[in-house]
Amino acid sequence: MKSETVNQNLNAIRDYISGINGLKESSEVQLIRSQLHVIEKSIRQFEKEGIQVPEGLRSDEISLKSKIKEIGKGPNEISLLYEALLDIVSQTGSMINKNPVKDLRNRSKEKKKNTIRGDILRSTIIAVLTEMEKTGREHEVLKSIEEKLHGQFSPADLEPSGRRKRWESNARSERNRMIKEGLLTPDSRRKKWTLIK
């Protein structure tokens, strides 16, 4: 298989995933559900009054139900695609004597290397808390750190790490080290960070 064909197939998979995500996340689903609700209400009204339901109304109902069902397939299809891609990566890794699990771990470590250094975070935490008269709420401290280090964050720093950006998680880890070293009060693990005088 030519590399051009491989790239086309990979792009097709990416487009497919984007299409499912876009459809799942859009307000299109809500619009379809409201249209279906109005049509079903009309059908019930026709039936209640003993009037024959127009064929176009029935076909619209079927079409909208089909669209909703198709959209609902998205998460399941993504799971199937994920499993298939895992198999492909595993088989490909075996063919070229590579371990995908190890490669993913290394990739993750590499990203962490490209994040802002702990000593920079530490000095910025100290500077921010000094400006705040030695104490500040966590969200205010993090906001000030972000303002001071704006432009110094790498793309890896700005990626999610749980519910936070990676740099925020790293700043909280640095705060924990500072508590252990006696630079911040033990209560700083909570929502208020306090510099020891």
N, C-alpha and C positions, 0 to 999 in steps of 0.2 A: 504494500500500500504506500502510495506516495505521501510525502509530508504535507503536500497541499491538501490532499483528501483528508488526512488526519485533522489538520487545522480546520477544515470546513465542518467536519463532524463535531469537533469540540465546540466550535462557534454555534452550531445548531443546538447543541445541548445547553450552552449558556443562554441562548435566545429562548429556548423552551422553558428553562427555569425562570427567566425574567418574565415571560408571558404568564406563567402560573402565578408568580408572586404579584405581578401587577393586577391580575384579575381578582385574586383573593383579597388584596388590600384596598381595592378601589371602592368607590361608592356605587359602582355599577351594580353590585349585588343588592344593595339597599333599594336602588331604583327598580330592579327586576322584581324584587319581592313586593314592592308597593304596587307595581303594575299588575302583578299576579293577584294580589289581594283585591284590587278593584274589579278585575275580570271575574274572579270567583264569586264576588258579591253580586255582580250583575247576573251571572249564571244562576245563582240561587234565587234571585228575584224573578227571573224568567220562569224557573221551575215552580216557584211558589204560586205564580199567577197562571200556571198551566199553559204558558206560551212556549212554542218550540224555540230552543236556543239556537241562534244563528251559527252556522258551521264555522265561520271565520273566528267567532269568539272561542269556540272549542279548540280550534287549531292554534290560536294565540295562547290559550291556557297550556296546551301540550308543549308548545315551543318554549314558553317561559319556564315551565317545570324542568324541561330538558336542559336549559341553560343553567339553572340552579344546580341540577344534578352534576353537570359537567364541571362547574366551579368547585363543587364539593369534592370532586375527585382529586383536585390539586394536591392537598397534603399527602394523600395515600400514594399518588403517583411519584411525588418527590421522594417519599420513603423508599419506594421500589427503585427509583433511579439511584438513590444514595447507596443502597445495597449492591446494585449492579456495578456502580463505579468502584466501590470498595473491592469487589471481586476482580475487576479489571486491573486496578492498581496492584492488588496482591499478586495476580498472575504475571503482570508485567515486571514487578519487582523480582519475582522468582526467576524470570527469564534472563534478567541482567544482574543477578546476584545482589540485589538491593533489598533492604528491609524498610518497607514503607513506614512502619511504626517509629523506627529509629530516625528516619528522615524527617518525619513530622516533628518529632521531639527536637531534633537539631534545628529545624526551621524556627521552631518556637524560641529556642535558646538564642538563635541568631537575632531574632526580633528584639529580644530583651537586651542584647548587647547594644542595640541601636537606640536605646532610650536614654533620657537625660540622666546624668550621673547622680548618685546619692549625695555626694559632697555638695553639689550645686543645689540640690533640693534642701539639704540641711542648712546651708548658709542663707538660702532664701527664706526658709521657715523662721530662722532666727531674726533676720532683717524684718520680716513682716510682723512677727510678734513684738519686736522692739518698737516698731512704729505704732502698734496697737496698745502700747503701754503694758507689755508683757503677757497679755491674755486676749484671746479672741475665740469666737465661735467657729467651729470647724468649717462651715460653709463660707464664712467670711475670710478665713485664713486661706482656704483653697482658691477662692476667687482672687484674692490679692496675689497669691503665688502665680496664678495663671496670667494675671496682668503683667507682673514683673518679668516672667519668662516667655511672654508672647514672642513668637518668632524663633525661639530656641528649641521648641518641641519638634521631634521627628515624627514622621507618619506613624511609626510604631507607638509613640507616646499618646497619640490621639485615637488609637484603636480602642474598642471596648475591652474591658477586663472585668467580667461580671457585669455589675450595674453601673460601673464607673469607667472613665477613661483610664488607660494604663498609667499615665503620669499621676493621676489622683491616688490610685492604689499604691503606687511607689512612694508617694509623699506620705501616705498613712503608714506604710512600712518603715519609712525613715523616722517618722514620729515615734513609732514603737521602739526603735533602736535608741532614740534620744531619751526616751523614758527610762530604758534599762541603764543607760549611761549616766542618768541623773541630771540631764539638761532640761527635761520637762517634768512637771509634777506627775505622779501616778494617775491622778484624776484626768489627765489629758487624753486618756483612752476613750473618754466619753466625748460629748459634743463640744467641750470647751478645752482649747489647748492653752496651757500656761507655762511660760518660761520661768525656770527657777532663777531668782535674782542673782 
